């Protein structure tokens, strides 16, 4: 199958899935709104570098494997949370400030929400990919999302360090968003891992209760 035919097949498959079309419209609407209204373009570009890579992965693999509507919904929610954080920088996010006032917190916790969401929202799509596409054993498909969440979280913290201290020092403070917390990286990794564990536990209970694979 040549490239033109591959694009045609992909368009046909997307066109047949109304839910996926809706998720695409929602995400790109949110994404473009964050670009138009961003307060720091350099930070927006840095924060969205991984977003671009993730979108490329989803598009490149779509012809070979399509996630379930539930997985696409979870992915859409996570990406919207992430790109919304890039609009103002995580440390200056308005929703985080509203939560500060509502709960009397001394810190803007929006970045914590997104790190937790990384594990909580993406563990199920990862599990589905390993089980349905790669045909891994069930127990491996359950364990890998947790392990990958922890590993990717650690890698992301190393990338943040490299960006902030080596490559783009001028953007370091905005990109890191530590807000003076020396344990920020460890807490972010912990929350992402807890999110993945919680998600896999919930799905495991549901699957077992209804005898679903």
C-alpha positions in Angstrom: 0.0 0.0 0.0 1.5 3.3 -1.1 1.4 6.6 1.0 -1.6 8.0 -0.9 -3.7 4.9 -0.3 -2.6 4.8 3.4 -3.9 8.4 3.9 -7.1 7.5 2.1 -7.6 4.4 4.4 -6.9 6.5 7.5 -9.4 9.2 6.5 -12.0 6.6 5.8 -11.6 5.0 9.2 -11.7 8.3 11.0 -14.7 9.4 9.0 -16.6 6.3 10.2 -15.9 7.0 13.9 -18.1 9.9 15.1 -16.7 9.8 18.6 -13.2 10.1 17.4 -14.1 13.0 15.2 -15.6 14.7 18.2 -12.5 14.1 20.3 -10.3 15.5 17.5 -12.4 18.6 17.2 -12.4 19.2 21.0 -8.7 18.7 21.4 -7.6 20.9 18.4 -10.0 23.6 19.5 -8.5 23.7 23.0 -5.0 23.4 21.6 -5.4 26.3 19.2 -7.0 28.4 21.9 -3.9 27.9 24.1 -1.7 29.0 21.3 -3.6 32.1 20.5 -3.9 33.2 24.2 -0.5 32.0 25.5 1.4 34.4 27.8 4.8 32.8 27.0 5.3 31.5 23.4 8.7 30.0 24.1 7.3 28.1 27.1 4.3 27.0 24.9 6.6 25.5 22.3 8.7 23.7 24.9 5.7 22.3 26.8 4.1 21.1 23.5 7.1 19.4 22.0 6.0 16.1 23.5 2.4 16.9 22.5 3.5 17.1 18.9 5.4 13.8 19.3 2.4 12.1 20.8 0.1 13.3 18.0 2.5 12.0 15.4 2.6 8.6 17.1 -1.2 8.4 17.2 -1.5 9.3 13.5 1.3 7.1 12.4 0.0 4.0 14.1 -3.7 4.6 13.4 -3.7 2.6 10.1 -2.5 -0.5 12.0 -4.3 -0.1 15.3 -7.2 1.9 16.6 -7.9 2.4 20.3 -11.3 2.1 21.8 -13.6 5.1 22.0 -13.0 5.1 25.8 -9.2 5.2 25.3 -9.5 8.1 22.8 -11.7 9.9 25.3 -9.1 9.5 28.1 -6.3 10.5 25.8 -8.3 13.6 24.7 -8.9 14.7 28.3 -5.3 14.3 29.3 -4.0 16.2 26.3 -6.5 19.0 26.9 -5.3 19.3 30.5 -1.7 19.3 29.4 -2.0 21.9 26.7 -4.1 24.1 28.9 -1.2 24.1 31.4 1.1 25.3 28.6 -1.0 28.4 27.9 -0.1 30.2 31.1 2.7 28.0 32.4 1.8 25.4 35.0 2.8 27.6 38.0 0.6 30.5 36.8 -2.4 28.5 35.7 -5.8 30.2 36.5 -7.5 27.0 37.4 -4.7 26.2 39.9 -5.1 29.7 41.5 -8.9 29.1 41.8 -8.2 25.8 43.6 -5.7 27.6 45.8 -8.4 30.0 46.9 -11.1 27.3 47.2 -9.0 25.0 49.4 -6.7 27.5 51.1 -3.6 26.1 49.5 -0.3 27.9 49.5 0.7 26.5 46.1 -0.7 26.3 42.6 -1.3 22.6 42.2 -2.2 22.5 38.6 1.0 20.7 37.6 0.3 18.1 40.3 -3.2 17.5 38.7 -1.7 16.9 35.3 1.0 14.6 36.6 -1.6 12.5 38.4 -3.7 12.5 35.3 -0.9 11.2 33.2 -1.0 8.0 35.2 -4.7 7.9 35.9 -5.9 8.7 32.3 -3.3 7.0 30.2 -2.9 3.7 32.1 -6.0 2.2 30.5 -5.0 3.1 26.9 -1.6 1.6 27.5 -3.1 -1.5 28.9 -5.4 -1.8 25.9 -2.5 -1.4 23.5 -0.4 -4.1 25.1 -3.3 -6.5 25.4 -5.2 -5.9 22.1 -2.5 -4.9 19.7 0.8 -6.4 21.0 -1.0 -9.5 22.4 0.9 -9.5 25.7 -0.2 -11.8 28.5 -2.9 -10.2 30.7 -0.7 -9.8 33.8 2.0 -8.1 31.7 -0.6 -5.7 30.2 -1.6 -4.8 33.8 1.9 -4.4 35.2 3.5 -2.5 32.3 1.3 0.7 32.4 2.4 1.2 36.0 6.1 0.6 35.3 6.0 2.7 32.1 4.3 5.6 34.0 7.0 5.6 36.6 9.8 5.3 34.0 8.4 8.0 31.7 7.8 10.3 34.7 11.4 9.9 35.7 12.6 10.5 32.1 10.4 13.6 31.9 11.9 15.0 35.1 15.4 14.5 33.5 14.2 16.3 30.4 12.9 19.1 32.5 16.3 19.4 34.2 18.2 19.4 30.9 15.8 22.0 29.5 16.1 24.2 32.6 19.8 23.9 33.4 21.5 23.1 30.1 19.6 24.0 26.9 17.1 26.8 27.7 18.1 28.4 30.9 16.0 31.5 30.2 12.9 29.4 30.2 14.0 27.1 33.1 11.9 28.6 35.9 8.7 28.8 33.9 9.2 25.3 32.4 10.0 23.6 35.8 7.3 25.3 37.8 8.7 23.9 41.1 7.5 27.0 43.0 10.2 26.6 45.5 9.6 22.9 46.4 12.9 21.0 46.4 10.9 17.7 46.3 8.8 18.7 43.3 10.2 16.1 40.9 9.7 13.2 43.4 6.2 14.3 44.2 5.3 14.5 40.5 6.6 11.0 39.8 4.8 9.7 42.9 1.4 11.2 41.8 1.7 9.8 38.3 2.5 6.4 39.6 -0.4 6.5 42.1 -2.7 7.6 39.3 -1.7 4.6 37.2 -2.1 2.2 40.2 -5.5 3.6 41.0 -6.7 3.4 37.3 -5.5 -0.2 36.9 -7.1 -1.2 40.2 -10.5 0.3 39.3 -10.4 -1.3 35.8 -9.3 -4.6 37.3 -12.2 -4.6 39.8 -14.7 -3.7 37.1 -13.4 -6.4 34.7 -13.4 -9.0 37.4 -16.9 -8.1 38.6 -18.3 -8.5 35.1 -16.0 -11.3 34.0 -14.5 -9.2 31.2 -11.0 -9.9 29.8 
